[in-house]
Amino acid sequence: MSNNSIQLKIENKVATIILNRPEVFNSFNREMALSLQSILDDCEANNEVRAIVLTGNGKAFCAGQDLKEVTDPDLNPGFKKILEEHYNPIITRLRAIKKPIIGAVNGVAAGAGANIALACDIVVAHDKVSFIQAFSLIGLVPDSAGTYFLPRLIGFQKALAFAMLGDKIPAAEAERLGMIYKSVPTEEFEETISKLALKLANMPTKALGLIKELFNSSMTNTLDQQLALESKSQIEAAQSNDYAEGVAAFIEKRKPEFNGN
């Protein structure tokens, strides 16, 4: 499903998904949520896509839920449907896709928008961006895995305080806390994202997917379980064409040309 609320560009093995409701700071309605899920599925299935960038159009990355939808008696799908059919499937897709996903945070990321960004594999924001766990400010609780990822990224105490207080967290502070990978000057943002995406798209995609699976599993595995999974994944990676190419390139002292298999 694709429509004007989401834009998709595929170039140089990179799929750029653009949240495109700038007039409401890219806040989600049902149409946009379902469209994003469909486009993520398409990117996962497309063998020409080896890296994904998720970003926003305009001044915001995403302001979370469109409150006009939930307050309109004719449109309101209810929070049960919003969570179970909109946000939860988006989060599980972002974590399950065996391709690297960059959260390119081009503007404010608030509420579910902040947590969707944090569910990406590598998060880069420019230096004028803020992240806000805005839920408590309107009497709600964090969703979209905010209570799962945030304490694991920055620690229990900080995460709980941000969730309760709804503080704005500037990008530089988010980087310092380990919430995101990198904060960059605004004028360098687009070039940084482009270079990073191209680098990932030309790396051994199968190995990157296995690394992602390993880190996902480490959230709940015991040490013994993780060691066993590392062994299984390493054996699988060693059977890939990209491993053979990587070793050959190392021995021949040349740059490897990975094909993603």
NORGI-V844745 format. One record per run of one state. SS is the DSSP state (@ for helix, = for strand, . for the rest). FROM is the first residue (numbers start at 1). TO is the last residue. If there is no record, write none. Layout:
((SS	FROM	TO) (SS	FROM	TO))
This chain:
((.	1	5) (=	6	11) (.	12	13) (=	14	19) (.	20	21) (@	22	24) (.	25	27) (=	28	28) (.	29	29) (@	30	45) (.	46	50) (=	51	56) (.	57	59) (=	60	62) (.	63	64) (=	65	65) (.	66	66) (@	67	71) (.	72	78) (@	79	96) (.	97	99) (=	100	105) (.	106	107) (=	108	110) (.	111	111) (@	112	118) (.	119	121) (=	122	126) (.	127	129) (=	130	132) (.	133	133) (@	134	138) (.	139	145) (@	146	154) (.	155	155) (@	156	165) (.	166	167) (=	168	170) (@	171	177) (.	178	181) (=	182	184) (.	185	185) (@	186	201) (.	202	204) (@	205	218) (.	219	222) (@	223	238) (.	239	240) (@	241	252) (.	253	261))
